[in-house]
């Protein structure tokens, strides 16, 4: 009786395995497409903090440590925000310097013609 149960179990396991694996292209378990990173970074403008915050990497069986990548992305996002703030400050200072230079050139009296000839 025990031998009959072992043989019946082996037949059932073999039948189920053949049904699952041996179906060819029409089998019940098609090959899964590999998970790829959908690049959500904008191609038409510079990357900003929100773009980095929304970026997520796909998981893999022998993939990466999510905490490490999240820390790196957090640091990158903070540095991008700091860089953008610094650029905005420098552009503001440059615009102020240009306005002051333009104001000074308008206040400066025109040279006399006699001084120009000497």
Secondary structure, 3 states (H helix, E strand, C coil): CHHHHHHHHHHHHHHHHHHHHCCHHHCCCCCCCCCCCCCCCCCCCCCCHHHHHHCCCCCCCCCCCHHHHHHHHHHHHHHHHHHHHHHHHHHHHHHHHHHHHHHHHHHCCCCCHHHHHC
